[in-house]
Amino acid sequence: MTPLRQKMIREMDLKNLSHHTRRSYLNAVTKLAKHYRQSPETITEEMIEDYLLYLKNEKGNALATCCITLTGLRFFYKHILGQQISIGFSLPKTPRKLPSVLTKQQVRKIICAPGNLKHRLILMTTYAAGLRVGETRRLMPDHIDSQRMLIKVVGGKGRKDRYTMLSKKLLTELRHYYQACRPQTYLFPSAYKKNKNKPLSYETVRSIYEKARKKVGVKNGDGIHTLRHSFATHLLEAGYDIRKIQVLLGHSRLTTTMIYLHVSRETLSKVPSPLDLIDMDHASKEDRTHGPGHQT
């Protein structure tokens, strides 16, 4: 390991960067050095610009990938070499798409589709508590608080802990699952014996959802995150306060939660069109009275 790499790892550790971020930053610097076959200390700002253009135009990397690379390089040059990089490489604004939402009937079909008990409980828990995939994977038996009817989410997005609701139906099913499977470390551990004390992989959970969705012929709702979107939308349609839904989802900003106002059919259908507020019959009589050529 080179002294520069060692220094960078130490600096990232001091700043408590996540494992994913550390790997991304190291990867950015390593690939830059390999591209020019020289130490990053000798690489100029213009060379970095040329490298980013090479990634975008020749390698066909997405703009988001190029920006992540630049972020890693900025960290290295600022904190390790004490240099500032003033490269104006930024992402264009992209239109914000509304999240896909399933109906309650579709959710029921998807949850009931798996023949495997653990797979069924994974889908049920994700929807019933509005969890992200990583949060479902990291659940442990002692996170289920049956006394207060709460589920503790440990290390959610932004490394934040929170509580979310525990459904009575889910609790009944979880007790049946626990008696049958006796999970130890994680509530939904890996099926492989050598990894029995590790959580299921993201790909496995994603595959469970996609297989269930296709099995029951649900065409929309691509991606298991749809269950979380459906959780929020269904609560909103049931009349629950949006600020409470914000807390349950673990959103830092209310504006993030408010997007579900745009996808809630129940909420939108209760808003009358201004056309329906006009007395068209009365308007028609006036038109006949004050028609073309009428003198006032």
Order of alpha helices (4+ residues) and beta strands (2+ residues): alpha-alpha-alpha-alpha-alpha-alpha-alpha-beta-beta-beta-alpha-alpha-alpha-alpha-alpha-alpha-alpha
